[in-house]
């Protein structure tokens, strides 16, 4: 009789624990995902063993060069937070950048670019980005195409492409979730709208969303 009671208590404790755990798991809110973003990973991505990557300055299709530094810096900051690999910024690399206009059509970096990047920075991958759309005033719009290229083969091994238009409800939902997670200690009269009032903050928000696909 005593053995039966002990067994019954153990079984009751087990099902109570499972029930509590199940409730806790189901109560967790998942981070909203941006359904309008397309991304790609090649088979080579998993075998690339990227430990160090070079981030080239972004290019812009509209010719508004003044935003390049802010957006490149925003992606650099978020790449460091990802912590999957070390990221270094290119210095004095404009001579090679001028040859990358057809990089998205080819899906391949030129051999001399890869050789020069490895020589100067000793990297396993090279990251290029293009600003496809840019509207700084509220509601801000930022379109980005970004890709990682193997420093061995020059092939593209990861890419992401999206336009974040803050006039759309889906983007505002992401902004609010991002603000809650990353700005909860910052007191501001603007609350989540503070992200929409700064090119740098909005670019970091965009970078954070896109780099989740790495």
QUIVENBEL-V469092 format. One record per run of one state. SS is the DSSP state (H for helix, E for strand, L for the rest). FROM is the first residue (numbers start at 1). TO is the last residue. If there is no record, write none. Layout:
BEGIN
SS;FROM;TO
SS;FROM;TO
END
This chain:
BEGIN
L;1;1
H;2;27
L;28;37
E;38;41
L;42;42
H;43;47
L;48;51
E;52;55
L;56;58
E;59;60
L;61;64
H;65;82
L;83;85
E;86;89
L;90;93
H;94;97
L;98;102
H;103;106
L;107;107
E;108;108
L;109;110
H;111;121
L;122;124
E;125;135
L;136;140
E;141;150
L;151;154
E;155;165
L;166;168
H;169;182
L;183;190
H;191;197
L;198;198
H;199;211
L;212;214
END
